[in-house]
Amino acid sequence: MQKSKPCLSCGGTEWRPLPHWENASMLSDGQLVRYELKKEHCKSCQLLRHVSPPTQSDLDDIFKRGYTLYARAPGDDFEMRRQHRYVGWVLSMVDQQPECSLFELGAGNGSFLLQLQKLAPTWKLAGLEPSAVAAEFARHAGFDIQIATLAELNTPKSQADIVLAINVLEHAEDPVAFLRHSALLMKNAGCIVIICPDGERPSSELLVYDHIHSFTTRSIHNIARAAGLIVESRSVAPEPLGPFQAFKLRGAHDKPSAVSLISSPDDLYERRDCFLTSWHNLDDALFQRAHRFGEEIWAFGCGENAQLLRTYAPKTWGLVTGVTADVKGDFDGTPINQYQPALKDRSRTLLLAVRPEVQGDVAKRLQDDGHRVIQWDDLMQNI
Protein backbone atom coordinates (compact mmCIF):
# COMPACT_ATOMS: atom_id res chain seq x y z
CA MET A 1 0.00 0.00 0.00
CA GLN A 2 1.35 3.43 -0.89
CA LYS A 3 0.50 6.95 0.30
CA SER A 4 0.46 9.84 -2.16
CA LYS A 5 -1.62 12.78 -3.31
CA PRO A 6 -5.09 12.66 -1.66
CA CYS A 7 -7.98 11.17 -3.58
CA LEU A 8 -10.11 13.94 -5.13
CA SER A 9 -13.24 11.96 -4.26
CA CYS A 10 -12.76 11.00 -0.61
CA GLY A 11 -9.47 12.56 0.50
CA GLY A 12 -7.95 9.15 1.13
CA THR A 13 -4.19 8.70 0.75
CA GLU A 14 -3.85 4.93 0.54
CA TRP A 15 -3.53 3.63 -3.02
CA ARG A 16 -3.07 0.11 -4.35
CA PRO A 17 -0.93 -0.26 -7.50
CA LEU A 18 -2.08 -2.17 -10.58
CA PRO A 19 -0.21 -3.86 -13.47
CA HIS A 20 1.16 -1.28 -15.88
CA TRP A 21 2.81 -0.80 -19.26
CA GLU A 22 5.93 1.39 -19.54
CA ASN A 23 6.26 2.27 -23.21
CA ALA A 24 2.92 1.86 -24.96
CA SER A 25 -0.73 2.66 -24.41
CA MET A 26 -3.82 3.49 -26.41
CA LEU A 27 -6.03 6.55 -26.76
CA SER A 28 -9.80 6.19 -26.79
CA ASP A 29 -9.86 6.72 -30.56
CA GLY A 30 -7.55 3.71 -30.99
CA GLN A 31 -4.31 5.56 -31.61
CA LEU A 32 -1.15 3.89 -30.31
CA VAL A 33 0.91 6.27 -28.18
CA ARG A 34 4.27 5.80 -26.47
CA TYR A 35 3.15 6.84 -22.99
CA GLU A 36 3.25 4.89 -19.76
CA LEU A 37 -0.07 3.42 -18.67
CA LYS A 38 -0.01 3.18 -14.88
CA LYS A 39 -3.10 3.41 -12.69
CA GLU A 40 -3.88 3.01 -9.01
CA HIS A 41 -6.90 2.14 -6.86
CA CYS A 42 -8.13 4.18 -3.88
CA LYS A 43 -8.62 1.92 -0.87
CA SER A 44 -11.40 4.09 0.57
CA CYS A 45 -13.78 4.94 -2.30
CA GLN A 46 -12.23 2.71 -5.01
CA LEU A 47 -11.79 5.53 -7.50
CA LEU A 48 -9.21 4.56 -10.10
CA ARG A 49 -6.75 7.19 -11.33
CA HIS A 50 -3.58 7.66 -13.35
CA VAL A 51 -0.39 7.66 -11.32
CA SER A 52 1.18 10.21 -13.68
CA PRO A 53 -1.74 11.62 -15.64
CA PRO A 54 -1.49 13.83 -18.70
CA THR A 55 -1.93 17.50 -17.88
CA GLN A 56 -5.01 19.43 -18.96
CA SER A 57 -2.82 21.01 -21.65
CA ASP A 58 -1.88 17.52 -22.89
CA LEU A 59 -5.54 16.51 -22.94
CA ASP A 60 -6.60 19.65 -24.78
CA ASP A 61 -3.93 18.95 -27.37
CA ILE A 62 -5.15 15.37 -27.84
CA PHE A 63 -8.75 16.36 -28.39
CA LYS A 64 -8.21 19.55 -30.36
CA ARG A 65 -5.52 18.45 -32.78
CA GLY A 66 -5.36 14.75 -33.50
CA TYR A 67 -8.44 12.97 -32.13
CA THR A 68 -10.04 10.81 -34.82
CA LEU A 69 -12.98 9.04 -33.14
CA TYR A 70 -15.54 11.38 -34.75
CA ALA A 71 -13.44 12.74 -37.61
CA ARG A 72 -16.03 11.67 -40.17
CA ALA A 73 -19.53 12.52 -41.24
CA PRO A 74 -22.34 10.96 -39.16
CA GLY A 75 -24.41 8.25 -40.77
CA ASP A 76 -22.43 5.03 -40.35
CA ASP A 77 -25.00 2.26 -39.68
CA PHE A 78 -23.24 0.84 -36.61
CA GLU A 79 -22.67 4.29 -35.13
CA MET A 80 -26.26 5.40 -35.66
CA ARG A 81 -27.71 2.21 -34.15
CA ARG A 82 -25.50 2.71 -31.11
CA GLN A 83 -26.48 6.37 -30.80
CA HIS A 84 -30.15 5.39 -31.07
CA ARG A 85 -29.67 3.21 -27.98
CA TYR A 86 -27.98 6.09 -26.17
CA VAL A 87 -30.89 8.38 -27.07
CA GLY A 88 -33.45 5.92 -25.67
CA TRP A 89 -31.41 5.56 -22.49
CA VAL A 90 -31.07 9.31 -21.97
CA LEU A 91 -34.77 9.96 -22.65
CA SER A 92 -35.70 7.33 -20.07
CA MET A 93 -33.90 9.40 -17.41
CA VAL A 94 -35.26 12.90 -18.07
CA ASP A 95 -38.59 14.69 -18.16
CA GLN A 96 -39.71 14.77 -21.77
CA GLN A 97 -41.38 18.12 -22.37
CA PRO A 98 -42.42 19.28 -25.87
CA GLU A 99 -40.26 22.38 -25.52
CA CYS A 100 -36.90 21.50 -24.07
CA SER A 101 -33.28 22.47 -24.64
CA LEU A 102 -30.32 20.11 -24.51
CA PHE A 103 -26.64 21.02 -24.64
CA GLU A 104 -24.18 18.18 -25.33
CA LEU A 105 -20.63 18.42 -24.01
CA GLY A 106 -18.37 16.58 -26.44
CA ALA A 107 -20.90 16.45 -29.27
CA GLY A 108 -18.47 14.80 -31.69
CA ASN A 109 -19.78 14.73 -35.24
CA GLY A 110 -23.39 15.29 -34.14
CA SER A 111 -24.49 11.68 -34.50
CA PHE A 112 -26.22 11.58 -31.08
CA LEU A 113 -28.00 14.87 -31.74
CA LEU A 114 -29.18 13.60 -35.13
CA GLN A 115 -30.79 10.56 -33.53
CA LEU A 116 -32.29 12.64 -30.72
CA GLN A 117 -33.74 15.07 -33.24
CA LYS A 118 -35.74 12.22 -34.78
CA LEU A 119 -37.44 11.42 -31.47
CA ALA A 120 -37.65 14.97 -30.08
CA PRO A 121 -38.04 17.20 -33.17
CA THR A 122 -39.24 20.24 -31.18
CA TRP A 123 -36.26 20.31 -28.82
CA LYS A 124 -33.56 22.96 -29.12
CA LEU A 125 -30.28 21.09 -29.57
CA ALA A 126 -26.76 22.49 -29.40
CA GLY A 127 -23.35 21.48 -28.12
CA LEU A 128 -19.64 21.83 -27.59
CA GLU A 129 -16.81 19.95 -29.30
CA PRO A 130 -13.07 20.69 -28.95
CA SER A 131 -12.12 18.86 -32.15
CA ALA A 132 -12.59 21.29 -35.04
CA VAL A 133 -12.83 18.45 -37.58
CA ALA A 134 -15.62 16.65 -35.71
CA ALA A 135 -17.41 19.93 -34.90
CA GLU A 136 -17.55 20.90 -38.57
CA PHE A 137 -19.31 17.65 -39.39
CA ALA A 138 -21.85 18.37 -36.61
CA ARG A 139 -22.32 21.93 -37.88
CA HIS A 140 -22.85 20.62 -41.40
CA ALA A 141 -25.58 18.38 -39.97
CA GLY A 142 -27.35 21.57 -38.84
CA PHE A 143 -26.39 21.95 -35.18
CA ASP A 144 -25.05 24.97 -33.30
CA ILE A 145 -21.72 23.61 -32.09
CA GLN A 146 -19.09 25.71 -30.36
CA ILE A 147 -15.48 24.68 -30.98
CA ALA A 148 -13.96 24.98 -27.52
CA THR A 149 -13.18 23.19 -24.29
CA LEU A 150 -15.65 23.41 -21.42
CA ALA A 151 -13.48 26.00 -19.63
CA GLU A 152 -13.53 28.21 -22.74
CA LEU A 153 -17.28 28.05 -23.25
CA ASN A 154 -19.57 31.07 -23.42
CA THR A 155 -21.75 29.99 -20.48
CA PRO A 156 -24.75 32.40 -20.67
CA LYS A 157 -25.26 31.63 -24.36
CA SER A 158 -25.18 27.89 -23.74
CA GLN A 159 -27.60 27.34 -20.84
CA ALA A 160 -30.07 24.48 -21.32
CA ASP A 161 -32.65 22.39 -19.50
CA ILE A 162 -30.49 19.29 -19.93
CA VAL A 163 -26.70 19.31 -19.97
CA LEU A 164 -25.41 16.02 -21.33
CA ALA A 165 -21.94 14.49 -21.33
CA ILE A 166 -21.56 11.03 -22.85
CA ASN A 167 -18.19 9.41 -22.08
CA VAL A 168 -16.49 12.71 -21.33
CA LEU A 169 -16.07 12.90 -17.53
CA GLU A 170 -13.49 10.10 -17.46
CA HIS A 171 -11.24 12.28 -19.65
CA ALA A 172 -11.30 15.25 -17.26
CA GLU A 173 -8.16 16.04 -15.28
CA ASP A 174 -10.37 17.56 -12.54
CA PRO A 175 -13.87 15.98 -12.51
CA VAL A 176 -15.06 18.33 -9.74
CA ALA A 177 -14.18 21.38 -11.84
CA PHE A 178 -15.82 19.73 -14.86
CA LEU A 179 -19.10 19.31 -12.95
CA ARG A 180 -18.92 22.86 -11.57
CA HIS A 181 -18.55 24.22 -15.11
CA SER A 182 -21.38 21.95 -16.28
CA ALA A 183 -23.65 23.25 -13.52
CA LEU A 184 -23.21 26.79 -14.85
CA LEU A 185 -24.84 25.63 -18.09
CA MET A 186 -27.94 24.34 -16.30
CA LYS A 187 -31.10 26.43 -16.36
CA ASN A 188 -33.08 26.73 -13.12
CA ALA A 189 -34.69 23.34 -12.37
CA GLY A 190 -32.49 21.81 -15.05
CA CYS A 191 -30.35 18.68 -14.77
CA ILE A 192 -27.05 17.21 -15.85
CA VAL A 193 -26.84 13.70 -17.29
CA ILE A 194 -23.40 12.11 -17.06
CA ILE A 195 -22.67 8.84 -18.84
CA CYS A 196 -19.35 7.14 -18.20
CA PRO A 197 -17.85 3.64 -18.02
CA ASP A 198 -19.07 1.63 -15.04
CA GLY A 199 -16.04 1.57 -12.78
CA GLU A 200 -17.44 -1.32 -10.79
CA ARG A 201 -17.25 -3.62 -13.83
CA PRO A 202 -13.61 -3.87 -15.01
CA SER A 203 -13.47 -3.50 -18.78
CA SER A 204 -11.26 -2.34 -21.62
CA GLU A 205 -11.65 1.27 -20.49
CA LEU A 206 -8.94 0.53 -17.90
CA LEU A 207 -6.54 0.17 -20.83
CA VAL A 208 -7.26 3.62 -22.28
CA TYR A 209 -4.58 6.25 -21.67
CA ASP A 210 -6.86 9.29 -21.82
CA HIS A 211 -9.30 7.80 -19.28
CA ILE A 212 -7.89 9.67 -16.31
CA HIS A 213 -10.36 8.24 -13.79
CA SER A 214 -12.66 5.25 -13.49
CA PHE A 215 -15.65 6.00 -11.26
CA THR A 216 -17.50 3.94 -8.70
CA THR A 217 -20.95 5.00 -7.53
CA ARG A 218 -19.50 6.23 -4.24
CA SER A 219 -16.85 8.34 -5.96
CA ILE A 220 -19.44 9.97 -8.25
CA HIS A 221 -21.54 10.90 -5.20
CA ASN A 222 -18.50 12.44 -3.52
CA ILE A 223 -17.42 14.37 -6.63
CA ALA A 224 -20.96 15.64 -7.29
CA ARG A 225 -21.26 16.84 -3.69
CA ALA A 226 -17.95 18.70 -3.96
CA ALA A 227 -19.31 20.43 -7.09
CA GLY A 228 -22.53 21.51 -5.32
CA LEU A 229 -24.70 18.81 -6.93
CA ILE A 230 -26.66 15.75 -5.85
CA VAL A 231 -27.21 12.44 -7.60
CA GLU A 232 -30.93 12.14 -8.31
CA SER A 233 -30.78 8.79 -10.08
CA ARG A 234 -28.40 6.18 -11.45
CA SER A 235 -28.98 3.84 -14.37
CA VAL A 236 -27.01 0.98 -15.89
CA ALA A 237 -26.68 0.92 -19.68
CA PRO A 238 -28.80 -1.35 -21.87
CA GLU A 239 -26.83 -4.55 -22.45
CA PRO A 240 -25.89 -3.88 -26.11
CA LEU A 241 -24.07 -0.68 -25.09
CA GLY A 242 -21.74 -2.50 -22.71
CA PRO A 243 -20.47 -1.68 -19.18
CA PHE A 244 -21.58 1.93 -18.79
CA GLN A 245 -23.51 3.87 -16.15
CA ALA A 246 -25.51 7.11 -16.16
CA PHE A 247 -26.13 9.63 -13.39
CA LYS A 248 -28.76 12.36 -13.32
CA LEU A 249 -27.52 15.32 -11.26
CA ARG A 250 -29.28 18.41 -9.93
CA GLY A 251 -28.30 21.41 -7.81
CA ALA A 252 -27.87 20.42 -4.18
CA HIS A 253 -29.64 23.40 -2.53
CA ASP A 254 -28.86 21.81 0.83
CA LYS A 255 -30.93 18.73 -0.09
CA PRO A 256 -29.64 15.23 0.67
CA SER A 257 -28.84 12.94 -2.22
CA ALA A 258 -31.95 11.37 -3.69
CA VAL A 259 -30.14 8.04 -4.25
CA SER A 260 -28.79 5.83 -1.50
CA LEU A 261 -25.05 5.44 -1.56
CA ILE A 262 -24.08 2.11 -3.04
CA SER A 263 -20.90 0.65 -1.65
CA SER A 264 -18.49 -0.61 -4.25
CA PRO A 265 -17.87 -4.38 -4.20
CA ASP A 266 -15.23 -5.47 -1.70
CA ASP A 267 -13.42 -7.47 -4.38
CA LEU A 268 -13.22 -4.64 -6.93
CA TYR A 269 -9.46 -4.23 -6.56
CA GLU A 270 -8.91 -7.95 -7.09
CA ARG A 271 -11.12 -7.92 -10.20
CA ARG A 272 -9.34 -4.88 -11.63
CA ASP A 273 -5.98 -6.48 -10.91
CA CYS A 274 -7.11 -9.75 -12.52
CA PHE A 275 -8.35 -7.94 -15.63
CA LEU A 276 -5.11 -6.01 -16.15
CA THR A 277 -2.95 -9.03 -15.31
CA SER A 278 -4.82 -11.07 -17.94
CA TRP A 279 -4.03 -8.42 -20.54
CA HIS A 280 -0.43 -8.23 -19.32
CA ASN A 281 0.02 -11.97 -19.85
CA LEU A 282 -2.01 -12.23 -23.06
CA ASP A 283 0.70 -11.49 -25.62
CA ASP A 284 3.07 -14.31 -24.63
CA ALA A 285 0.32 -16.92 -24.37
CA LEU A 286 -1.47 -15.85 -27.54
CA PHE A 287 1.78 -15.58 -29.52
CA GLN A 288 2.60 -19.20 -28.70
CA ARG A 289 -0.91 -20.27 -29.67
CA ALA A 290 -0.91 -18.35 -32.96
CA HIS A 291 2.67 -19.25 -33.85
CA ARG A 292 1.82 -22.97 -33.81
CA PHE A 293 -0.36 -22.46 -36.88
CA GLY A 294 2.78 -21.62 -38.86
CA GLU A 295 0.90 -19.97 -41.71
CA GLU A 296 -0.64 -16.71 -42.85
CA ILE A 297 -2.88 -15.25 -40.13
CA TRP A 298 -5.56 -12.62 -40.62
CA ALA A 299 -7.29 -10.69 -37.83
CA PHE A 300 -11.07 -10.79 -37.88
CA GLY A 301 -12.48 -7.51 -36.55
CA CYS A 302 -11.48 -3.88 -36.93
CA GLY A 303 -12.86 -2.21 -33.79
CA GLU A 304 -11.58 -1.57 -30.30
CA ASN A 305 -10.37 -5.11 -29.66
CA ALA A 306 -8.22 -5.07 -32.79
CA GLN A 307 -6.72 -1.81 -31.52
CA LEU A 308 -6.16 -3.35 -28.08
CA LEU A 309 -4.40 -6.38 -29.53
CA ARG A 310 -2.21 -4.15 -31.70
CA THR A 311 -1.26 -2.09 -28.63
CA TYR A 312 -0.99 -4.62 -25.80
CA ALA A 313 -0.20 -7.84 -27.72
CA PRO A 314 2.39 -6.52 -30.22
CA LYS A 315 4.26 -9.82 -30.72
CA THR A 316 1.04 -11.58 -31.67
CA TRP A 317 -0.09 -8.68 -33.85
CA GLY A 318 3.24 -8.92 -35.67
CA LEU A 319 2.07 -12.29 -37.04
CA VAL A 320 -1.01 -10.70 -38.63
CA THR A 321 -0.96 -10.30 -42.42
CA GLY A 322 -4.01 -8.03 -42.58
CA VAL A 323 -7.45 -7.31 -41.21
CA THR A 324 -10.72 -8.72 -42.49
CA ALA A 325 -14.18 -7.68 -41.30
CA ASP A 326 -17.82 -7.40 -42.31
CA VAL A 327 -17.46 -3.65 -42.85
CA LYS A 328 -15.55 -1.56 -45.33
CA GLY A 329 -12.92 0.98 -44.36
CA ASP A 330 -9.32 0.89 -43.22
CA PHE A 331 -7.35 -0.10 -40.14
CA ASP A 332 -4.27 1.97 -39.32
CA GLY A 333 -4.34 3.33 -42.86
CA THR A 334 -4.50 -0.09 -44.55
CA PRO A 335 -7.72 -1.13 -46.35
CA ILE A 336 -9.83 -3.75 -44.59
CA ASN A 337 -10.27 -6.94 -46.59
CA GLN A 338 -14.00 -7.65 -46.95
CA TYR A 339 -14.82 -10.88 -45.10
CA GLN A 340 -16.07 -13.83 -47.15
CA PRO A 341 -16.79 -17.49 -46.36
CA ALA A 342 -13.98 -19.84 -47.40
CA LEU A 343 -13.83 -20.85 -51.03
CA LYS A 344 -12.89 -24.43 -51.86
CA ASP A 345 -9.33 -25.08 -50.62
CA ARG A 346 -8.96 -21.37 -49.77
CA SER A 347 -9.73 -21.21 -46.06
CA ARG A 348 -7.94 -18.72 -43.82
CA THR A 349 -6.61 -18.77 -40.29
CA LEU A 350 -8.42 -15.97 -38.45
CA LEU A 351 -7.30 -14.45 -35.16
CA LEU A 352 -10.38 -13.13 -33.39
CA ALA A 353 -10.14 -9.40 -32.74
CA VAL A 354 -13.54 -9.09 -31.06
CA ARG A 355 -14.69 -8.88 -27.45
CA PRO A 356 -13.91 -12.03 -25.42
CA GLU A 357 -17.56 -12.44 -24.38
CA VAL A 358 -18.71 -12.89 -28.00
CA GLN A 359 -15.80 -14.96 -29.29
CA GLY A 360 -17.60 -18.29 -28.89
CA ASP A 361 -20.46 -17.28 -31.19
CA VAL A 362 -18.18 -15.54 -33.69
CA ALA A 363 -15.81 -18.52 -33.81
CA LYS A 364 -18.69 -20.90 -34.60
CA ARG A 365 -19.85 -18.68 -37.46
CA LEU A 366 -16.37 -18.46 -38.98
CA GLN A 367 -15.71 -22.16 -38.56
CA ASP A 368 -19.06 -22.97 -40.18
CA ASP A 369 -17.86 -20.79 -43.07
CA GLY A 370 -14.81 -23.06 -43.43
CA HIS A 371 -12.10 -21.02 -41.69
CA ARG A 372 -9.68 -21.93 -38.91
CA VAL A 373 -10.06 -19.74 -35.83
CA ILE A 374 -7.73 -18.62 -33.03
CA GLN A 375 -9.70 -17.70 -29.89
CA TRP A 376 -8.32 -16.19 -26.69
CA ASP A 377 -11.38 -15.74 -24.49
CA ASP A 378 -10.18 -18.63 -22.31
CA LEU A 379 -7.05 -16.61 -21.49
CA MET A 380 -9.31 -13.97 -19.90
CA GLN A 381 -11.57 -16.43 -18.07
CA ASN A 382 -10.77 -15.29 -14.52
CA ILE A 383 -11.95 -11.70 -15.00
NORGIJO-V985418 format. One record per residue. N is the residue number from 1. RES is the residue in one letter. SS is DSSP state (helix for helix, strand for strand, loop for the rest). Layout:
{{N	RES	SS} {N	RES	SS}}
This chain:
{{1	M	loop} {2	Q	strand} {3	K	strand} {4	S	loop} {5	K	loop} {6	P	loop} {7	C	loop} {8	L	loop} {9	S	loop} {10	C	loop} {11	G	loop} {12	G	loop} {13	T	loop} {14	E	strand} {15	W	strand} {16	R	strand} {17	P	strand} {18	L	loop} {19	P	loop} {20	H	loop} {21	W	strand} {22	E	loop} {23	N	loop} {24	A	loop} {25	S	strand} {26	M	strand} {27	L	loop} {28	S	loop} {29	D	loop} {30	G	loop} {31	Q	loop} {32	L	strand} {33	V	strand} {34	R	loop} {35	Y	loop} {36	E	loop} {37	L	strand} {38	K	loop} {39	K	strand} {40	E	strand} {41	H	strand} {42	C	strand} {43	K	loop} {44	S	loop} {45	C	loop} {46	Q	loop} {47	L	loop} {48	L	strand} {49	R	strand} {50	H	strand} {51	V	loop} {52	S	loop} {53	P	loop} {54	P	loop} {55	T	loop} {56	Q	helix} {57	S	helix} {58	D	helix} {59	L	helix} {60	D	helix} {61	D	helix} {62	I	helix} {63	F	helix} {64	K	helix} {65	R	helix} {66	G	helix} {67	Y	loop} {68	T	loop} {69	L	loop} {70	Y	loop} {71	A	loop} {72	R	loop} {73	A	loop} {74	P	loop} {75	G	loop} {76	D	loop} {77	D	helix} {78	F	helix} {79	E	helix} {80	M	helix} {81	R	helix} {82	R	helix} {83	Q	helix} {84	H	helix} {85	R	helix} {86	Y	helix} {87	V	helix} {88	G	helix} {89	W	helix} {90	V	helix} {91	L	helix} {92	S	loop} {93	M	loop} {94	V	loop} {95	D	loop} {96	Q	loop} {97	Q	loop} {98	P	loop} {99	E	loop} {100	C	loop} {101	S	strand} {102	L	strand} {103	F	strand} {104	E	strand} {105	L	strand} {106	G	loop} {107	A	loop} {108	G	loop} {109	N	loop} {110	G	loop} {111	S	helix} {112	F	helix} {113	L	helix} {114	L	helix} {115	Q	helix} {116	L	helix} {117	Q	helix} {118	K	helix} {119	L	helix} {120	A	loop} {121	P	loop} {122	T	loop} {123	W	loop} {124	K	strand} {125	L	strand} {126	A	strand} {127	G	strand} {128	L	strand} {129	E	loop} {130	P	loop} {131	S	loop} {132	A	helix} {133	V	helix} {134	A	helix} {135	A	helix} {136	E	helix} {137	F	helix} {138	A	helix} {139	R	helix} {140	H	helix} {141	A	loop} {142	G	loop} {143	F	loop} {144	D	strand} {145	I	strand} {146	Q	strand} {147	I	loop} {148	A	loop} {149	T	loop} {150	L	helix} {151	A	helix} {152	E	helix} {153	L	loop} {154	N	loop} {155	T	helix} {156	P	helix} {157	K	helix} {158	S	helix} {159	Q	loop} {160	A	strand} {161	D	strand} {162	I	strand} {163	V	strand} {164	L	strand} {165	A	strand} {166	I	strand} {167	N	loop} {168	V	loop} {169	L	helix} {170	E	helix} {171	H	helix} {172	A	loop} {173	E	loop} {174	D	loop} {175	P	helix} {176	V	helix} {177	A	helix} {178	F	helix} {179	L	helix} {180	R	helix} {181	H	helix} {182	S	helix} {183	A	helix} {184	L	helix} {185	L	loop} {186	M	strand} {187	K	strand} {188	N	strand} {189	A	strand} {190	G	strand} {191	C	strand} {192	I	strand} {193	V	strand} {194	I	strand} {195	I	strand} {196	C	strand} {197	P	strand} {198	D	loop} {199	G	loop} {200	E	loop} {201	R	loop} {202	P	loop} {203	S	loop} {204	S	helix} {205	E	helix} {206	L	helix} {207	L	helix} {208	V	strand} {209	Y	loop} {210	D	loop} {211	H	loop} {212	I	loop} {213	H	strand} {214	S	strand} {215	F	loop} {216	T	loop} {217	T	helix} {218	R	helix} {219	S	helix} {220	I	helix} {221	H	helix} {222	N	helix} {223	I	helix} {224	A	helix} {225	R	helix} {226	A	helix} {227	A	loop} {228	G	loop} {229	L	strand} {230	I	strand} {231	V	strand} {232	E	strand} {233	S	strand} {234	R	strand} {235	S	strand} {236	V	strand} {237	A	loop} {238	P	loop} {239	E	helix} {240	P	helix} {241	L	helix} {242	G	loop} {243	P	loop} {244	F	strand} {245	Q	strand} {246	A	strand} {247	F	strand} {248	K	strand} {249	L	strand} {250	R	strand} {251	G	strand} {252	A	loop} {253	H	loop} {254	D	loop} {255	K	loop} {256	P	loop} {257	S	loop} {258	A	loop} {259	V	loop} {260	S	loop} {261	L	loop} {262	I	loop} {263	S	loop} {264	S	loop} {265	P	loop} {266	D	loop} {267	D	loop} {268	L	helix} {269	Y	helix} {270	E	helix} {271	R	helix} {272	R	helix} {273	D	helix} {274	C	helix} {275	F	helix} {276	L	helix} {277	T	helix} {278	S	helix} {279	W	helix} {280	H	helix} {281	N	helix} {282	L	helix} {283	D	helix} {284	D	helix} {285	A	helix} {286	L	helix} {287	F	helix} {288	Q	helix} {289	R	helix} {290	A	helix} {291	H	helix} {292	R	loop} {293	F	loop} {294	G	loop} {295	E	loop} {296	E	loop} {297	I	strand} {298	W	strand} {299	A	strand} {300	F	strand} {301	G	loop} {302	C	loop} {303	G	loop} {304	E	helix} {305	N	helix} {306	A	helix} {307	Q	helix} {308	L	helix} {309	L	helix} {310	R	helix} {311	T	helix} {312	Y	helix} {313	A	loop} {314	P	helix} {315	K	helix} {316	T	helix} {317	W	helix} {318	G	loop} {319	L	loop} {320	V	strand} {321	T	strand} {322	G	strand} {323	V	strand} {324	T	strand} {325	A	strand} {326	D	loop} {327	V	loop} {328	K	loop} {329	G	loop} {330	D	strand} {331	F	strand} {332	D	loop} {333	G	loop} {334	T	strand} {335	P	strand} {336	I	loop} {337	N	strand} {338	Q	strand} {339	Y	loop} {340	Q	loop} {341	P	loop} {342	A	loop} {343	L	loop} {344	K	loop} {345	D	loop} {346	R	loop} {347	S	loop} {348	R	loop} {349	T	strand} {350	L	strand} {351	L	strand} {352	L	strand} {353	A	loop} {354	V	loop} {355	R	loop} {356	P	helix} {357	E	helix} {358	V	helix} {359	Q	helix} {360	G	helix} {361	D	helix} {362	V	helix} {363	A	helix} {364	K	helix} {365	R	helix} {366	L	helix} {367	Q	helix} {368	D	helix} {369	D	loop} {370	G	loop} {371	H	loop} {372	R	strand} {373	V	strand} {374	I	strand} {375	Q	loop} {376	W	loop} {377	D	helix} {378	D	helix} {379	L	helix} {380	M	helix} {381	Q	loop} {382	N	loop} {383	I	loop}}
